[in-house]
Structures are given as structure tokens and as C-alpha cells.
Amino acid sequence: MEEQLLPPTPEDKPKRTRLLTVLCILTFIGSGMNLFSGFMTAAFYDTFTSVAQAVAEKFKLPGMESLLESPPALFLTLGFFYSASLTGALMMWNLKKAGFHVYTIAQILIIIAPMYFLKMQGPSMPDLLLSGTFIIFYSINLKTMR
């Protein structure tokens, strides 16, 4: 006798965990804002550098030199990588496992891009820790994704 395949019942569908929901929302906010700022900074680079220069002189902020030396291509590149990060988070929101891989690759590229464009010797530790933490927490939720 042939076995009949029944359509999946609502109980069979995987459910998004609370942790995955929170991580995705935080990624939507963070990557969305960085996507916007990356493209806007690249588009209005001259205005950005003049404002950043004035702020650096007025408040004597450390680390502004590297920001002022950044080429517009860095911001444009980061904007594209953040759009990939956002895409990966959206896929994970929909419980697609491939989203984890898209997100992880995007985060690695986001860490590497400033090293390439600014000729840095190593990655930014805060970026490395934040991205690593999110990747670890997302990986905990892989079992709920298809």
C-alpha cells in the first residue's frame, strides 16, 4: 500500500524562537541604519568630511583621523555589505538557514573592508566582538531553521 503524504500541520512548522526574533530585530535596526549611513556618506562625501572635520576640531575626538582619511568607496562598499547582512537577517526571520550563511559572510566582509581600504593591520576589536556575538547567538538558532 502506498503511503499518503499529508500537508504539514501548523504544529509541524518550526517556530521562530524569542532569541531569534530579538536578534533579527536588532540586526534590522543596526544593519538598516548602517546601510543608510554608508550610502548617504558615499553620496555626500564632501559634506560629510567637512562636517566631520569641524566636529573633530571642536571636540578633539580621538580616532577621527582614520574616519577623515576613509575613501568614499569604503562607505559604498560597507553599504552593500550591510544590505547583504540585512538580507541574511530577513531570511533567518523567515526561518531559512541560508540566511545565516549570508549574514555571516556579510559580517566577515564588514570586518575586513576597513582593513583593506585603510591599510589597517588588524580588525577593530569592538566590531569583531559584536559580530562574533551575533553569529554565535544566530548559530544557536540554526536548529529551528529549514
C-alpha positions as a printed Julia matrix, in Angstrom:
146×3 Matrix{Float64}:
  0.0    0.0    0.0
  1.27   3.45  -0.9
  1.86   5.91   1.87
 -0.07   9.17   1.53
  1.74  12.4    2.16
 -0.28  14.76   4.26
  0.15  18.5    4.17
  2.11  19.85   7.12
  0.02  20.79  10.1
  0.61  24.04  11.99
  2.29  22.04  14.78
  4.86  20.69  12.28
  6.04  24.13  11.2
  9.11  25.38  13.02
  8.53  28.47  15.11
 10.88  31.4   15.45
 12.39  31.48  18.92
 12.28  34.61  21.05
 16.07  34.9   20.84
 15.99  34.71  17.05
 13.24  37.34  16.95
 15.25  39.72  19.15
 18.46  39.14  17.17
 16.71  39.77  13.86
 15.08  42.97  15.11
 18.43  44.25  16.41
 20.03  43.36  13.08
 17.24  45.11  11.16
 17.9   48.25  13.19
 21.71  48.14  13.18
 22.27  46.98   9.62
 19.47  49.2    8.33
 20.99  52.3    9.91
 24.49  51.37   8.7
 23.17  50.66   5.21
 21.56  54.1    5.11
 24.58  55.9    6.58
 27.02  54.08   4.28
 25.17  55.05   1.12
 24.46  58.61   2.34
 28.08  59.17   3.36
 29.3   57.92  -0.01
 26.75  60.09  -1.85
 27.53  63.25   0.13
 31.17  62.56   0.89
 32.43  66.15   0.62
 29.78  67.44   3.01
 30.46  64.54   5.37
 34.2   65.21   5.52
 33.77  68.94   6.14
 31.28  68.33   8.97
 33.44  65.55  10.45
 36.5   67.81  10.28
 34.65  70.59  12.16
 33.41  68.16  14.81
 36.9   66.68  15.22
 38.44  70.13  15.72
 35.77  71.33  18.13
 35.55  68.26  20.37
 39.08  66.85  19.94
 37.73  63.35  19.35
 40.32  60.56  19.12
 40.21  58.29  16.1
 38.59  60.83  13.79
 41.71  60.91  11.61
 41.03  57.45  10.21
 37.41  58.38   9.53
 38.51  61.52   7.68
 41.05  59.53   5.65
 38.43  56.97   4.58
 37.68  56.99   0.85
 34.06  57.17  -0.33
 34.46  53.66  -1.78
 34.72  52.28   1.78
 31.32  53.68   2.73
 29.74  52.48  -0.51
 31.24  49.01  -0.03
 30.06  48.85   3.59
 26.59  49.9    2.45
 26.45  46.9    0.1
 27.75  44.54   2.78
 25.18  45.83   5.26
 22.45  45.23   2.68
 23.65  41.61   2.5
 23.6   41.43   6.3
 20.04  42.75   6.28
 19.07  40.21   3.61
 20.52  37.38   5.7
 18.59  38.54   8.78
 15.38  38.74   6.75
 15.95  35.18   5.53
 16.53  34.0    9.11
 13.37  35.85  10.2
 11.61  33.6    7.68
 13.48  30.61   9.18
 15.69  29.99   6.15
 19.03  28.5    7.18
 20.81  30.02   4.16
 20.25  33.42   5.76
 22.72  32.51   8.48
 25.42  31.93   5.87
 24.61  35.15   4.0
 24.67  37.09   7.29
 27.95  35.51   8.45
 29.75  36.18   5.16
 28.48  39.78   5.18
 29.75  40.31   8.74
 33.17  38.91   7.85
 33.37  41.26   4.86
 32.25  44.21   7.03
 35.16  43.47   9.38
 37.67  43.04   6.54
 36.66  46.08   4.43
 38.18  48.78   6.69
 41.38  46.73   6.93
 41.62  46.75   3.13
 40.65  50.37   2.48
 42.53  51.9    5.43
 45.5   49.51   5.33
 44.89  48.5    8.95
 46.99  45.73  10.47
 44.06  44.02  12.19
 40.32  44.16  12.69
 38.5   46.54  15.01
 38.02  44.66  18.28
 34.55  46.12  19.05
 33.35  45.13  15.56
 34.88  41.68  15.95
 33.26  41.11  19.35
 29.83  42.39  18.31
 29.74  40.46  15.04
 31.1   37.33  16.72
 28.48  37.51  19.46
 25.63  37.85  16.96
 26.98  35.0   14.83
 27.22  32.74  17.89
 23.68  33.59  19.01
 22.31  33.13  15.49
 24.07  29.75  15.26
 22.25  28.62  18.4
 19.02  29.05  16.45
 20.09  27.07  13.36
 18.17  24.0   14.55
 14.87  25.93  14.23
 15.57  26.94  10.63
 14.98  24.91   7.46
